Amino acid sequence: MTLGRSLTKCSYGCSSVLPIRLCGIDQKLTVGDRYSIVEKADGREIDHYGEYTAIDPPHSLAFWLEVPVHFEGRTDIVVSFLTTSEGCEMNFVQTGVDASVVEKNWRTMFQNLAGVPLRM
């Protein structure tokens, strides 16, 4: 399984990760390409957009993200994966936005993803 494939499948298959509905995803998984994810929450559409800055399947993915409805400016995110004796450990680092603004939603998504079966 490559990192790109798993993230793409997950993006399309996990519309119930938060109490929102994904309206659309436009992405191409190559460095320098941009993506857009539109969610519908509280009766409004919210655009999440950015650009992939590093892709190292299956080890890591880095990108910047803007979600003007949730926070000002741009945030940088690095997600890395480490093989462990029990399977896989994910490390998530986000900079450029106060953790108090985003941490609760990320934790909720990650906890819900723990129950989603992976497709290999």
Residue pairs with C-beta under 8 A, 6 or more apart in sequence:
1 58
1 118
1 119
1 120
2 57
2 58
3 55
3 56
3 57
3 58
3 59
3 60
3 61
3 81
4 29
4 55
4 57
6 58
6 118
6 119
7 29
7 61
8 27
8 29
9 119
10 113
10 116
11 22
11 25
11 27
11 37
12 22
12 25
13 116
14 112
14 113
14 116
15 21
15 22
16 112
17 108
17 109
17 112
17 113
18 39
18 41
18 105
18 108
18 109
18 112
19 41
20 39
20 40
20 41
21 39
21 40
21 41
22 37
22 38
22 39
22 40
23 38
23 39
23 40
23 45
24 36
24 37
24 38
25 35
25 36
25 37
25 38
26 35
26 36
26 37
27 33
27 35
27 36
27 37
28 35
29 52
29 55
30 52
30 55
31 52
31 53
31 54
31 55
32 51
32 52
33 51
33 52
34 49
34 50
34 51
34 52
35 49
35 50
35 51
35 52
35 63
36 47
36 48
36 49
37 47
37 48
37 49
38 45
38 46
38 47
38 48
39 45
39 46
39 48
40 46
44 69
46 67
46 69
46 70
47 67
47 68
47 69
48 65
48 66
48 67
49 65
49 66
49 67
50 63
50 64
50 65
50 66
50 74
51 63
51 64
52 61
52 62
52 63
53 62
53 63
53 64
53 76
54 60
54 61
54 62
54 78
55 61
55 62
58 81
59 80
59 81
60 78
60 79
60 80
60 81
61 78
61 79
61 80
62 76
62 77
62 78
62 79
63 76
63 77
64 74
64 75
64 76
64 77
65 74
65 75
65 76
65 77
66 73
66 74
66 75
70 101
70 102
71 97
71 98
71 101
71 102
73 96
73 97
74 96
75 94
75 95
75 96
75 97
75 102
76 94
76 95
76 96
77 92
77 93
77 94
78 91
78 92
78 93
79 90
79 91
79 92
79 93
80 90
80 91
81 88
81 89
81 90
81 91
82 88
82 89
82 91
90 110
92 106
92 110
94 102
94 106
